[in-house]
Amino acid sequence: TGLWPLAATGLIEVLGWRLAFPAMAVGSAAIVLPLVLAFFRDADEVVMRAAKVADTSERPRLLPIIFSRTFLCLLFAGSLFVCITFGLTLSLVPILTSQGYGATFAASAAVIAGVGVLVGRVAAGWLLDRVPTRPLAIIAFLLPLIELVCLWQGQGSIPLTLIGIAVLGLTG
């Protein structure tokens, strides 16, 4: 995921934006289709096994869960988190170029965010097994604030900007 912004920037410079996006789609298909064919051969068996489990297990009643205060609060907090994080992720290159950084730097910085996503997901899984969830959730929900401050105050400061981008990746 981290290399796509660099690929997009390079393809836009060479092919123009109208041809760059179909070229990226073809490139993505060339990578994904062989992986799907290689690793998802027994999909029918997995679906059948899941259907048997669904038929034999007792299902909880969903409406009381969906309208519970806990679920609604988690839904609201998660929605805010996703809006901020995805908004920053989608706007990262325009934000950086508006601060005077070049398109190549902005795309390269997106690679840092991609690496941060990988590190963040592995670290989150590891921490969820070892740390109580409440303090971990508080830290996770504060990360977008840290990245906003770094990007806002980092205008002209490459190290602070890169820290903000790395933290943005961690939240992904």
Buried (B, 14 or more C-beta within 10 A) or exposed (E): EBEBBBBBBEBBEEBEEEEBEEBBEEEEEEEEEEEEEEEEEEEEEEEEEEEEEEEEEEEEEEEEEEEEEEEEEEEEEEEEBEEBBEEBBEEBBEBBBEBEBEBEBBBBBBBBBBBBBBBBEEEBEEBEEEEEEEEBBEEBBEBBEBBBBBBEEBBEEEEBBBBBBBBBBBBB
